[in-house]
Amino acid sequence: MNTTLIIMAAGIGSRFGGGIKQLEKMGPGGEILMDYSIYDAKEAGFDKVVFIIRRDIEQDFKEVIGNRIGAHIPVEYVFQDIADLPEGFTVPQGRTKPWGTGQAVLCCKGVVNEPYVIINADDYYGREAFVKLHTFLTEHAGGGETFTLGMAGYILENTLSENGTVTRGVCKVDSQGYLERIEETTGIRADEHGRILCDNEDVQEWIHPHVNVSMNMWAGYPDFLDYLEQGFVQFLSGISDDPLKKEYLLPTIVKDLLKDKHATVKVYETQDRWFGVTYLEDKPLVVDSIRKLIADGVYPADLWG
């Protein structure tokens, strides 16, 4: 069975001279975080990478990573555009904000026709989650009355930044390992006593350091892309209350599917520690973390040999 890694990279800035966090060199050979995700996915058995980017960064993106990665694994590109809307809809006047991760993944419809895993471009996920989700995809099948999805469940305390707050999809998981509830939550941080604080009063009542959180690492099948197309129309039909900022987001989409019992989401907890450059001050920690992984034999110093 062929499987694809989808990387959401449309948020990368258009100026590649510096300050673009997704393209910061982290490894000893100039590797960026995407290199390690692609390497782990390839080792886990994924056969292809699909980058979701914007057309205005296509040439630069290919020069920085696409052409180089293409020597090791097949690569394709799809393009996210704020003006790429279903018939009958137009971009609200004054809107500059992209439509969100749901529309980004929808761009893969017609290109990705096999099981897939979705990740962010600027996060480090670790190999364990790729292996578990690849196994999930090969042991299950799409189709049917409900959508079959998988999710990597990271332990919240392993995903915090020392340099500011983070946003996470905070999860409730049942005794069988299935997702019951997910709440996209902002302002997550640990206080001086290790207590977790956040901006959502409801989530504040049950959030804790060991709760599972989503880092936008989802596993799915082509039928879910068909649903995203239908759901995007419904989303656009209901944005009159906030047309300039409202986003079509994967955690919210999954939340609504769970509420209507139209999906099952198997959560695979991973002990790997997330890291990423949420803040500029995070970079030294990321560089040190990669150096330690290399020293521990997780990665070769020359990643692609």
N, C-alpha and C positions, 0 to 999 in steps of 0.2 A: 504493500500500500504506500503510495506517495503521500508525503506530508509537506506542508509549507510553513515557513516562518514569515509572518507579516510584521513589519516594523513601522510604527507610526512616527514619521520623521518630518511631517509637514510643518511642524512648529519651529524648525530650524531657521535662524535668521538669514537674511539675504547677503549680509556682509561677512565674508569668510576670512577677513584679515585678522580677526581676534575677537574674543569676548563671546563666541558662540559655544555655549556650554556642551552641546551634544558633540562638538568636534574638538574639545580639549584633549590634548595628548596626555594619556595616563600611564601607558605601559612603557617599558624600557626601550622598545623599538618604535615608539611613537603611536602605539595602538590607542584607539579611543574605546569608549565603553561598548559601542556597537560591535567592535571586533570580538570582544569576549562573549557577548550574547550569541553571535553568529557561530563562533567556534564551538560553544557548548551545544547549540542546537544541532550543528552538523554531527558532533560526536554522539548526540542522542538519537540520531537517525533521520533528521529532517533533510529533505532533498533539494529544497529551493528557498530562496529569499525573495520576498516582494516588499519593496520600499514604497511607502506612501509619502510623497513629497509634493511640493508646489512646482509648477513649471518654471518659475523664475529662478529657481536654484538648481535646476536639473544639471546644467553643465558643470557647475562648481561641485555639486554633490558627487557626481560621477568621478571627477578628478580627485576628490578627497578620499572617497571610500568605495564607491560603486564599482569602478573599473578594477580596483585592486581585489575586492572580494570576489568579483566575477571570475577570477582565475582559480578559485577554490570551490565555488558552488554556483549553480545557475541563478541568475538574478533577473528580476523583472521590475518594472516601475509602473505605478499608477499615480494619478495626480488629483490632489484635493484642491477644489476651487470654490470660493464662497458663492460664485454665480452659477455653480453646477446644481441646478434645482429642478425638481419635477415640473412638468408642463402645468402652466397656470399659476406659478409662483415666481416672484421677483425678489431681489434683495431689498429689504426695507431701507428707505432713505436714511443715510447716516450710519448704517451698520458697517463696521470694519472687522468685527470679531468673527473668527471662523465658527463653523457650525458645530464643532466638537468631534469627539472620538467616534461616535456612531456614524456620522457622515463620512469620516475618514475611512473606516473599515468598509462602508458601503461602496467606496470607490473600487474595491477589489472584486465586485460582482462581475462575472464574465471572464475574469483573469484567474481567479482562484477557484478551481473546480474540485478540490480535494480537501481533506481534513487539514486544519491549520491551528497554529497558536499565534496569538496577538501579543505584542509587547510594545512598550515605549522605547524610543531611541535613546533616552538619556538616563536609563536605570540599569544597574547591574543586578541580575537575578540569581546567578549561581546555577550550577549544572543540575542539581537535584530536581528542581522544578521542571526543567526541560525533559528529563528522563521520565518523570512520572506522568507528565501530560502527553508525551509521545506514546507511552504505553496505553494510557486512557484512550487516545484516538484510535489506536490499532485494535483495541479490544471491544470497542463499541461501534455504533453505526448511527448516522444521521437519519432523518426522516421520521415519520410517525406523527401522532397527534400532538406530542409535546417535543420541544427542542431539547436535545441532549448536549449539555455544555459541561466543561470542566474549568476549574480555576485554581491557580496557585495561591495557597493561603499562607501569608507571611506572618510571623509573630510580631505584633506591633512594636515591642521594645527593640526588635532588630531592625526597624525601619525609621527610627527617629534621627533627626539631625541635631547636632550640638549647637548649631548656629541660627536656629529659628524654628518656626512652626512648620508643619507639613500637612498635606491633605491626603486622606486615605479613605478607601471604601471599607468602613468598619462592619464586620460580619458577625452574624449569629449562625452557628453550625450545629445541626442536630447530632444525636448519638451515632447515626449511621454515616456521618461525614458529608451530609448534604446541606447546601446553603439554605437557610430559612429566611434570612433578611440581610440586606446590605444597605448601608447609609453613607453616602458620600459626605465626608465630614472635614471641615476646615479647622485651622488653628490648633492642631494636635501638638502637644508638647508635654514634657515631664517636668514637674516642679522639683524643688530642692529635696523633697522627701521621696521622689520616685513616683508620686501619684500622677496619673495621666489626666490632663485637662484638655478640653476642646470647646469649640464654639456652639455645638449642638446640645441644648439642654436635655433633650430626650436621651441621646447617646451618652451623655455624661453620667447618666444613672447606671449604665452597665459596661462602659468601657473600662479596660484594665490592661496592664502591660503585656499580658499573654494572649489577648484576644487576637483572632485571625483578622488580617486586613488584606484587601485586594490592592495589587500594584499594577492593575490593568494588564494582567497576564491571564488571558482567557483561551480556552480550547473549544473549537466548534467545527461545524460542518457547513457545506454550502447552503443548506436550507435556511440557516440563520441569516445569511446574506440576503436571501429573498425577503425575509421578515424585516430586516433593516430598511429595505426599500419601501415596504408598505408603511412601516412605522414612521419613516421620515415624512411622508405625506401627512400623517396624523399629527405629528409634532408641529409641522409648519402651519397647519390649520389652527393650532391652539396657542400661537405665540403673541397674540394681540396684547397681552398684559405686559410683555417685556420684549419687544421685537429687536432691540439693539444688543441684548446681552444673553438671552436664553440660548442654551446649548443642548444638543442631542448627544447625551453622554451614555457610554456603555453601562456604568453602574446603575443609572436610573432606568435604562431599558431593561436590564436584568431584573431589577427590583419590581418593575411593573409586571413582567412575565411571571415571576414567582407569585405575586399577589393574585394573578388570574389563573394560577396553576397551569401555565402553558409551557413551563420549562422545568427541568431538573438540572441542578448544578452540583457536580461532585467536587468537593474541596480537597485538595491535596496539600496538606501542611508541609512546609519546608523549614528546615532548621538553618538554611543559609542566611547569612546576614546581607540585607540589601545595602547598597550604597549608591549614591549619585550626587551630582553637583547641583543641588537645589540652590545653594548660595555659593558665591565665589570662594568663601572661606572653607568650603567643603573639600576643595581640590586636594590639599595636602593629605587629608585622611584617605581619600580615594587612592591616591598614588601609593601611600604606605600600605593600604589594604591589598592592592594588586601585587606589590613587592613581596608581601608576606605569603600570598597565595602561590606565587612563583617559588619562593623558598620552600614551601610545604609540598611542592611537586604537583600542584593542581594544574598549573599551566607551564609550558616551556617559556623560557625567557624570550626566545624568538618565536612568537605565537604561530606564525604560518610557515615557518621553516624556510 
